[in-house]
Amino acid sequence: ATFFILSLDGSAPRITGRKINVVAVSGEKEVKKVVGGNITTVIGTSVEIHCPVTALPNATVTWLFNGSIVKKGSRRLPKLKNSALTLRGVTPEDIGSYTCLANNSYGEDTRTTFLSLIG
C-alpha cells in the first residue's frame, strides 16, 4: 500500500475589510462598521464594530478598550460568534480606542477604531 501525507501550511491571522471613517450625527440609532478608521457619533447611538479575520487555524479574537482586555460581563460585550463588539447607547465613558487582536499559533494582527462623541 502507498500512503500520501497531506501537509497544510497554516497562516497568521489577517484582519480584513476597508478602514473607513464613519460620521453618524444625524439621528442614526445604530452604526455598524468594520474595525479600523474612526467613528464619530452622538450620545445614545448603538455601535457595533466587526472584526473579520482570515486565518488557518482559526484565530482567537480578543477586544481591547484603551489597551485593557474587554471581559465578559462588561457593558462592552464582545459578540464572540461573529467577532463583533457591541455598545448599546454610547456615553462619554465609551470614548476611546477599540482594538481587535486576532492571534493563532502562526502570529497575530491588530486593528483599532477610535470612537468620539460630539454634541
C-alpha positions in Angstrom: 0.0 0.0 0.0 1.1 3.5 -0.7 0.4 6.3 1.7 0.3 10.0 0.9 0.8 12.6 3.6 -1.1 15.8 3.0 0.6 18.8 4.6 -1.3 22.0 5.0 0.7 25.1 6.0 -1.1 27.5 8.3 -1.3 31.2 8.1 -1.1 34.1 10.5 -4.4 36.0 11.1 -5.2 38.9 8.8 -8.0 41.3 9.7 -9.8 42.2 6.5 -12.2 44.9 5.4 -11.9 48.5 4.4 -10.7 51.0 7.0 -13.3 53.8 6.7 -14.3 56.7 8.9 -18.0 57.0 9.9 -19.8 60.1 11.0 -23.3 59.4 12.3 -24.6 62.6 13.9 -28.0 62.9 12.1 -30.1 60.8 14.4 -28.9 57.3 13.4 -29.9 54.8 16.0 -27.2 52.3 15.1 -23.8 52.3 13.5 -22.2 49.1 12.2 -18.7 49.1 10.7 -15.5 47.0 10.3 -12.7 47.8 12.7 -10.2 50.4 11.5 -10.8 54.1 10.9 -12.8 56.3 13.3 -16.4 56.6 14.4 -17.9 60.0 15.3 -21.4 59.9 16.7 -23.7 61.3 19.4 -24.7 60.1 22.9 -27.2 57.3 22.7 -26.2 55.7 19.4 -25.6 52.0 19.4 -22.3 51.0 17.9 -21.3 47.6 16.5 -17.7 47.1 15.4 -16.9 43.9 13.4 -13.5 42.2 13.2 -13.5 39.9 10.1 -10.4 37.6 10.2 -8.9 35.1 7.8 -6.5 32.6 9.4 -5.6 28.9 9.4 -6.0 27.6 12.0 -8.9 29.8 13.1 -7.8 32.8 15.2 -8.8 33.8 18.7 -10.3 37.3 18.8 -9.8 39.5 21.8 -11.1 43.1 22.1 -9.2 45.8 24.0 -10.7 49.1 25.2 -7.9 51.8 25.6 -5.4 48.9 25.9 -7.3 46.8 28.5 -9.0 43.5 27.7 -12.8 43.6 27.4 -14.0 41.0 29.8 -17.3 39.0 29.7 -19.9 40.7 31.8 -18.7 44.2 30.9 -21.0 46.7 29.2 -18.8 46.4 26.2 -19.9 42.9 25.3 -18.0 41.1 22.6 -20.2 39.0 20.4 -17.9 36.0 20.1 -20.0 34.3 17.4 -19.1 36.9 14.7 -16.1 38.6 16.4 -18.1 41.8 16.8 -18.1 44.3 19.8 -21.4 46.0 20.6 -22.0 49.1 22.6 -25.7 49.8 23.3 -26.3 53.6 23.6 -22.9 55.1 23.8 -22.0 57.5 26.6 -18.9 59.7 27.2 -17.3 56.8 29.2 -17.2 54.9 25.9 -14.9 57.4 24.1 -11.6 55.8 23.3 -9.8 53.2 21.2 -11.3 49.8 20.4 -8.7 47.3 19.2 -9.3 43.9 17.7 -6.5 41.4 18.4 -6.6 38.2 16.4 -4.0 35.5 17.1 -3.2 31.9 16.4 -0.1 29.7 16.5 1.3 31.5 13.4 1.1 35.1 14.6 -1.3 37.9 15.2 -2.8 41.0 13.7 -4.4 44.1 15.3 -6.6 46.9 14.1 -8.1 49.8 16.0 -11.1 52.1 15.7 -11.3 55.3 17.7 -14.8 56.4 19.0 -15.5 60.0 19.6 -18.7 61.8 20.5 -19.9 65.3 19.6 -22.8 67.4 20.9 
